[in-house]
């Protein structure tokens, strides 16, 4: 059945600010969906309150509304656009589904004659209401765990008595496992039941018998109006039941499942999808399987929308689920659509993987002091990485190298745990670093059977770990000079980094790289093409691996590299790696715009990134995508292969910036601001000398490398002091201290966690106003300030956690002129080419410099959305030397004020101190437009500005 021609205009609902449990995977889904629908000549109207997203970019839809996700906003949009025929709520996570339900209950859709596509109300209700879902599974004979619905405290006590412990409490209508818990002991039950009932918007929980230690699997499905169903991907959780799938290490395709059971899972998943309603779109189904020969199956849940796993499955297979799901919602059938990567096969073909995918979550517990770091049913991770390899071991290593937590992979870096009690405890109470602890346990000699008994992780995975450790021990018995070629090749094929091999053999990383170059053990690149190379791919992307040489009959030896290098001028853009607090989706926004601008300038664009949730890792954003760790060795090998004109580092946050020194050392051109200028801004001593020379005031400061030096410095600087390590993002480790005891404690703590780092001690300007400016500067020294923002909270709250207004609301002309003058002077003095962000503290009408960052900042997307100007596009063209600042016709449009409002995920960490200070804690942000300062929302923010300030 072809497209439904009655649909002329579609409303897409986004997912709002990023919170734990709902991150930028929905920006990826929404962006793909909007493009997919517009390809059909259908008008797209989009609502989302998150300014850092690609989906809210003017080019993405015909009309974009940066409004709060409320039914009030929906009514305003429907009044403005009476032509809207349909609403697609499946691309915006739980937020969009819940809003859609609320609008349905209030009769809004019927009032405006709008129908829902991609899902139906019935499906949402059945899958979200735990009771209805349980009844449905009973009716269609799909096994479930013993479970009862509970809407009162008393009923809960009765169920617990009937089932016995351990139990699982799951609230209805929540996302990311909010309010869910495992109850092991009767004494914890009352508290956790109350918590679950309060978390559910309908005051309802499902209490079920805990299937602890069972294996967990997910299937991603697509279904069309004709009831054709395809399974896009099977995903196995390495962690057993009891850990939220968003916090689990997951593997695709499923590794330890018998074919018989896999076929059963397929049948159940298809039956479940067909039973929840008559709709066309995407679906995610989760199952538990008993870890014995019987492989009993229990259905856990079904989500009738694209999910976090859909983004992972799309990137893992090369099959763009959101894009195809949107076409199906418009009435197409799967057999009428082509595969987006091959362009020659049907979308009805199920993808085939000839590689292995490993996803590892990224946590930020260091931002939540005193938080419970064990993993359970409530999701706590803020992002994720994905590794692609020819084996599980290679993919696992690449994923661990992508995490950016100062580890080079599993083991072989001297950073493992060596305390027996600590290892056992971390295995028993699933810890965020369990992926490394398993390796440490094997290295200590703890038997696999014992590790399996504690963790219930399948023996197959543990044996894979053991093989890696055995190989490490073998390599460690050699020196680099006598390391056999076959051992080095095996280590590289299993994902060990050059740094790890250097650690094993006691030499330098560069020596390992030189040896493998000499032995012709070079990285080769393979395609992700959905069809295991059966058909030619038109828009493929690549991952790296190592292969033994093939010898032909005539004695010719070669390795098969599928990445063909063109003779076009190329630019590499380094991505920002996993989402985390301090470096989120806003840097992906900048990377995507950098790629698009470089394309406009006639370059072949190459993207390197490892985050499966993002638009930058979409198969058709850049001309070539390398889905690889943003890790020196991988980047260097890609650059050697592609030989680009240069590399853009200033769009990918601290991740990309940290690699600038190495790139510069190896003679690789950095596009835009030079490494020396980047280093000058980071090196507090050099930067202060520059400010002194420019006669620009800054708070008194000093540099210390020990607690003793810090104590002496404090005598001349005066308390309160702001203490921070150098070269960090998101205010990591920053604290305001008010006496010598606090100073000593914090310095010792910092030097323990970041050894060898220089610490900066600044005199803290108590009660100052904070402001920041973003600007674009070209090689000729032309500077254009794109925006100046004033923080509503006082100085001392990290800029990422502050409510901030554009333009400023309370700064006089004299102060504004100082900000402009300082920005111009600093941008020129740093020889900035591209973007720069400068932060100021204002006290007694004097503007002091806090810091300058010659790179894209968190606020650039916000300013671009508020003013309706493509600033990253302009800045990239300036970096490439394609344009000067004076070439652009700047015309910012903003009536009134735009307010950046941070969003926190404290609900995941109930016992954590919620006070705000110099270390960033927010996970996302929204944008609020107000006409004037009399607006009630501004008044409320201003009156609460000092409420959470912590010293």
Secondary structure as the mmCIF struct_conf table of DSSP 4:
data_model
#
loop_
_struct_conf.conf_type_id
_struct_conf.id
_struct_conf.beg_label_comp_id
_struct_conf.beg_label_asym_id
_struct_conf.beg_label_seq_id
_struct_conf.end_label_comp_id
_struct_conf.end_label_asym_id
_struct_conf.end_label_seq_id
TURN_TY1_P TURN_TY1_P1 UNK A 5 UNK A 6
STRN STRN1 UNK A 9 UNK A 13
BEND BEND1 UNK A 17 UNK A 17
STRN STRN2 UNK A 19 UNK A 19
TURN_TY1_P TURN_TY1_P2 UNK A 20 UNK A 21
STRN STRN3 UNK A 22 UNK A 22
TURN_TY1_P TURN_TY1_P3 UNK A 24 UNK A 24
HELX_RH_AL_P HELX_RH_AL_P1 UNK A 25 UNK A 38
TURN_TY1_P TURN_TY1_P4 UNK A 39 UNK A 41
STRN STRN4 UNK A 43 UNK A 47
TURN_TY1_P TURN_TY1_P5 UNK A 51 UNK A 52
BEND BEND2 UNK A 54 UNK A 54
TURN_TY1_P TURN_TY1_P6 UNK A 55 UNK A 56
BEND BEND3 UNK A 57 UNK A 57
TURN_TY1_P TURN_TY1_P7 UNK A 58 UNK A 60
BEND BEND4 UNK A 62 UNK A 62
STRN STRN5 UNK A 63 UNK A 65
BEND BEND5 UNK A 69 UNK A 70
HELX_RH_AL_P HELX_RH_AL_P2 UNK A 71 UNK A 80
TURN_TY1_P TURN_TY1_P8 UNK A 82 UNK A 83
STRN STRN6 UNK A 86 UNK A 88
TURN_TY1_P TURN_TY1_P9 UNK A 90 UNK A 91
BEND BEND6 UNK A 92 UNK A 92
HELX_RH_AL_P HELX_RH_AL_P3 UNK A 93 UNK A 105
TURN_TY1_P TURN_TY1_P10 UNK A 106 UNK A 107
HELX_RH_AL_P HELX_RH_AL_P4 UNK A 108 UNK A 111
TURN_TY1_P TURN_TY1_P11 UNK A 112 UNK A 113
STRN STRN7 UNK A 115 UNK A 117
BEND BEND7 UNK A 118 UNK A 119
HELX_RH_AL_P HELX_RH_AL_P5 UNK A 121 UNK A 128
BEND BEND8 UNK A 129 UNK A 129
HELX_RH_AL_P HELX_RH_AL_P6 UNK A 130 UNK A 139
TURN_TY1_P TURN_TY1_P12 UNK A 140 UNK A 141
BEND BEND9 UNK A 146 UNK A 146
STRN STRN8 UNK A 147 UNK A 150
BEND BEND10 UNK A 152 UNK A 152
HELX_RH_AL_P HELX_RH_AL_P7 UNK A 153 UNK A 163
BEND BEND11 UNK A 165 UNK A 166
STRN STRN9 UNK A 167 UNK A 171
BEND BEND12 UNK A 172 UNK A 173
BEND BEND13 UNK A 175 UNK A 175
TURN_TY1_P TURN_TY1_P13 UNK A 176 UNK A 179
STRN STRN10 UNK A 181 UNK A 183
BEND BEND14 UNK A 185 UNK A 185
HELX_RH_AL_P HELX_RH_AL_P8 UNK A 186 UNK A 199
BEND BEND15 UNK A 200 UNK A 200
TURN_TY1_P TURN_TY1_P14 UNK A 201 UNK A 202
BEND BEND16 UNK A 203 UNK A 203
STRN STRN11 UNK A 205 UNK A 209
TURN_TY1_P TURN_TY1_P15 UNK A 212 UNK A 213
STRN STRN12 UNK A 215 UNK A 223
TURN_TY1_P TURN_TY1_P16 UNK A 225 UNK A 226
STRN STRN13 UNK A 229 UNK A 237
BEND BEND17 UNK A 238 UNK A 239
TURN_TY1_P TURN_TY1_P17 UNK A 241 UNK A 242
BEND BEND18 UNK A 243 UNK A 243
HELX_RH_3T_P HELX_RH_3T_P1 UNK A 245 UNK A 247
BEND BEND19 UNK A 248 UNK A 248
STRN STRN14 UNK A 250 UNK A 252
BEND BEND20 UNK A 253 UNK A 253
BEND BEND21 UNK A 255 UNK A 256
HELX_RH_AL_P HELX_RH_AL_P9 UNK A 259 UNK A 275
BEND BEND22 UNK A 276 UNK A 276
BEND BEND23 UNK A 278 UNK A 278
STRN STRN15 UNK A 281 UNK A 289
BEND BEND24 UNK A 291 UNK A 292
TURN_TY1_P TURN_TY1_P18 UNK A 293 UNK A 294
STRN STRN16 UNK A 297 UNK A 303
BEND BEND25 UNK A 304 UNK A 305
HELX_RH_AL_P HELX_RH_AL_P10 UNK A 308 UNK A 317
BEND BEND26 UNK A 318 UNK A 318
HELX_RH_AL_P HELX_RH_AL_P11 UNK A 321 UNK A 329
TURN_TY1_P TURN_TY1_P19 UNK A 330 UNK A 331
HELX_RH_3T_P HELX_RH_3T_P2 UNK A 334 UNK A 336
BEND BEND27 UNK A 337 UNK A 337
STRN STRN17 UNK A 338 UNK A 338
TURN_TY1_P TURN_TY1_P20 UNK A 340 UNK A 342
BEND BEND28 UNK A 343 UNK A 345
STRN STRN18 UNK A 346 UNK A 346
TURN_TY1_P TURN_TY1_P21 UNK A 347 UNK A 348
BEND BEND29 UNK A 349 UNK A 349
HELX_LH_PP_P HELX_LH_PP_P1 UNK A 350 UNK A 351
STRN STRN19 UNK A 352 UNK A 352
BEND BEND30 UNK A 354 UNK A 355
STRN STRN20 UNK A 356 UNK A 362
HELX_RH_3T_P HELX_RH_3T_P3 UNK A 365 UNK A 367
BEND BEND31 UNK A 368 UNK A 368
TURN_TY1_P TURN_TY1_P22 UNK A 369 UNK A 370
STRN STRN21 UNK A 374 UNK A 374
BEND BEND32 UNK A 377 UNK A 378
STRN STRN22 UNK A 383 UNK A 389
BEND BEND33 UNK A 390 UNK A 391
HELX_RH_AL_P HELX_RH_AL_P12 UNK A 392 UNK A 402
BEND BEND34 UNK A 403 UNK A 403
BEND BEND35 UNK A 405 UNK A 406
BEND BEND36 UNK A 409 UNK A 414
BEND BEND37 UNK A 416 UNK A 416
HELX_RH_AL_P HELX_RH_AL_P13 UNK A 420 UNK A 428
TURN_TY1_P TURN_TY1_P23 UNK A 429 UNK A 430
STRN STRN23 UNK A 431 UNK A 431
TURN_TY1_P TURN_TY1_P24 UNK A 432 UNK A 433
HELX_RH_AL_P HELX_RH_AL_P14 UNK A 434 UNK A 444
TURN_TY1_P TURN_TY1_P25 UNK A 445 UNK A 445
HELX_RH_AL_P HELX_RH_AL_P15 UNK A 448 UNK A 455
HELX_RH_AL_P HELX_RH_AL_P16 UNK A 459 UNK A 476
TURN_TY1_P TURN_TY1_P26 UNK A 477 UNK A 477
BEND BEND38 UNK A 478 UNK A 478
HELX_RH_3T_P HELX_RH_3T_P4 UNK A 480 UNK A 482
HELX_RH_AL_P HELX_RH_AL_P17 UNK A 485 UNK A 493
TURN_TY1_P TURN_TY1_P27 UNK A 494 UNK A 495
HELX_RH_AL_P HELX_RH_AL_P18 UNK A 498 UNK A 505
TURN_TY1_P TURN_TY1_P28 UNK A 506 UNK A 506
BEND BEND39 UNK A 507 UNK A 507
HELX_RH_AL_P HELX_RH_AL_P19 UNK A 509 UNK A 518
TURN_TY1_P TURN_TY1_P29 UNK A 519 UNK A 520
STRN STRN24 UNK A 524 UNK A 528
BEND BEND40 UNK A 530 UNK A 530
STRN STRN25 UNK A 531 UNK A 531
TURN_TY1_P TURN_TY1_P30 UNK A 532 UNK A 533
BEND BEND41 UNK A 534 UNK A 535
BEND BEND42 UNK A 538 UNK A 539
STRN STRN26 UNK A 541 UNK A 545
HELX_LH_PP_P HELX_LH_PP_P2 UNK A 548 UNK A 549
STRN STRN27 UNK A 550 UNK A 551
TURN_TY1_P TURN_TY1_P31 UNK A 553 UNK A 554
BEND BEND43 UNK A 555 UNK A 555
STRN STRN28 UNK A 557 UNK A 558
HELX_LH_PP_P HELX_LH_PP_P3 UNK A 564 UNK A 566
BEND BEND44 UNK A 567 UNK A 568
STRN STRN29 UNK A 570 UNK A 574
BEND BEND45 UNK A 578 UNK A 578
STRN STRN30 UNK A 580 UNK A 580
TURN_TY1_P TURN_TY1_P32 UNK A 581 UNK A 582
STRN STRN31 UNK A 583 UNK A 583
HELX_RH_AL_P HELX_RH_AL_P20 UNK A 585 UNK A 600
TURN_TY1_P TURN_TY1_P33 UNK A 601 UNK A 602
HELX_LH_PP_P HELX_LH_PP_P4 UNK A 603 UNK A 603
STRN STRN32 UNK A 604 UNK A 609
TURN_TY1_P TURN_TY1_P34 UNK A 612 UNK A 613
BEND BEND46 UNK A 614 UNK A 615
TURN_TY1_P TURN_TY1_P35 UNK A 616 UNK A 617
BEND BEND47 UNK A 618 UNK A 618
TURN_TY1_P TURN_TY1_P36 UNK A 619 UNK A 621
BEND BEND48 UNK A 622 UNK A 623
STRN STRN33 UNK A 624 UNK A 627
BEND BEND49 UNK A 630 UNK A 631
HELX_RH_AL_P HELX_RH_AL_P21 UNK A 632 UNK A 642
BEND BEND50 UNK A 645 UNK A 645
STRN STRN34 UNK A 646 UNK A 648
TURN_TY1_P TURN_TY1_P37 UNK A 650 UNK A 651
BEND BEND51 UNK A 652 UNK A 652
HELX_RH_AL_P HELX_RH_AL_P22 UNK A 653 UNK A 657
TURN_TY1_P TURN_TY1_P38 UNK A 658 UNK A 659
HELX_RH_AL_P HELX_RH_AL_P23 UNK A 660 UNK A 665
TURN_TY1_P TURN_TY1_P39 UNK A 666 UNK A 667
HELX_LH_PP_P HELX_LH_PP_P5 UNK A 668 UNK A 669
STRN STRN35 UNK A 670 UNK A 670
BEND BEND52 UNK A 671 UNK A 673
HELX_RH_AL_P HELX_RH_AL_P24 UNK A 675 UNK A 682
HELX_RH_AL_P HELX_RH_AL_P25 UNK A 684 UNK A 694
TURN_TY1_P TURN_TY1_P40 UNK A 695 UNK A 695
STRN STRN36 UNK A 698 UNK A 698
STRN STRN37 UNK A 701 UNK A 704
BEND BEND53 UNK A 705 UNK A 706
HELX_RH_AL_P HELX_RH_AL_P26 UNK A 707 UNK A 717
BEND BEND54 UNK A 719 UNK A 720
STRN STRN38 UNK A 721 UNK A 725
BEND BEND55 UNK A 726 UNK A 727
BEND BEND56 UNK A 729 UNK A 729
TURN_TY1_P TURN_TY1_P41 UNK A 730 UNK A 733
STRN STRN39 UNK A 735 UNK A 737
BEND BEND57 UNK A 739 UNK A 739
HELX_RH_AL_P HELX_RH_AL_P27 UNK A 740 UNK A 753
BEND BEND58 UNK A 754 UNK A 754
TURN_TY1_P TURN_TY1_P42 UNK A 755 UNK A 756
STRN STRN40 UNK A 759 UNK A 763
TURN_TY1_P TURN_TY1_P43 UNK A 766 UNK A 767
STRN STRN41 UNK A 769 UNK A 777
TURN_TY1_P TURN_TY1_P44 UNK A 779 UNK A 780
STRN STRN42 UNK A 783 UNK A 794
TURN_TY1_P TURN_TY1_P45 UNK A 795 UNK A 796
BEND BEND59 UNK A 797 UNK A 797
HELX_RH_3T_P HELX_RH_3T_P5 UNK A 799 UNK A 801
BEND BEND60 UNK A 802 UNK A 802
STRN STRN43 UNK A 804 UNK A 806
BEND BEND61 UNK A 807 UNK A 807
BEND BEND62 UNK A 809 UNK A 810
HELX_RH_AL_P HELX_RH_AL_P28 UNK A 813 UNK A 829
TURN_TY1_P TURN_TY1_P46 UNK A 830 UNK A 831
STRN STRN44 UNK A 834 UNK A 843
TURN_TY1_P TURN_TY1_P47 UNK A 844 UNK A 845
STRN STRN45 UNK A 846 UNK A 853
BEND BEND63 UNK A 855 UNK A 855
TURN_TY1_P TURN_TY1_P48 UNK A 858 UNK A 859
HELX_RH_AL_P HELX_RH_AL_P29 UNK A 860 UNK A 867
TURN_TY1_P TURN_TY1_P49 UNK A 868 UNK A 868
HELX_RH_AL_P HELX_RH_AL_P30 UNK A 871 UNK A 879
TURN_TY1_P TURN_TY1_P50 UNK A 880 UNK A 881
BEND BEND64 UNK A 882 UNK A 882
HELX_RH_3T_P HELX_RH_3T_P6 UNK A 885 UNK A 887
BEND BEND65 UNK A 888 UNK A 888
BEND BEND66 UNK A 895 UNK A 896
STRN STRN46 UNK A 897 UNK A 903
HELX_RH_3T_P HELX_RH_3T_P7 UNK A 906 UNK A 908
TURN_TY1_P TURN_TY1_P51 UNK A 910 UNK A 911
BEND BEND67 UNK A 912 UNK A 912
STRN STRN47 UNK A 916 UNK A 916
BEND BEND68 UNK A 918 UNK A 919
STRN STRN48 UNK A 924 UNK A 930
BEND BEND69 UNK A 931 UNK A 932
TURN_TY1_P TURN_TY1_P52 UNK A 933 UNK A 934
HELX_RH_AL_P HELX_RH_AL_P31 UNK A 936 UNK A 943
TURN_TY1_P TURN_TY1_P53 UNK A 944 UNK A 948
STRN STRN49 UNK A 949 UNK A 949
#
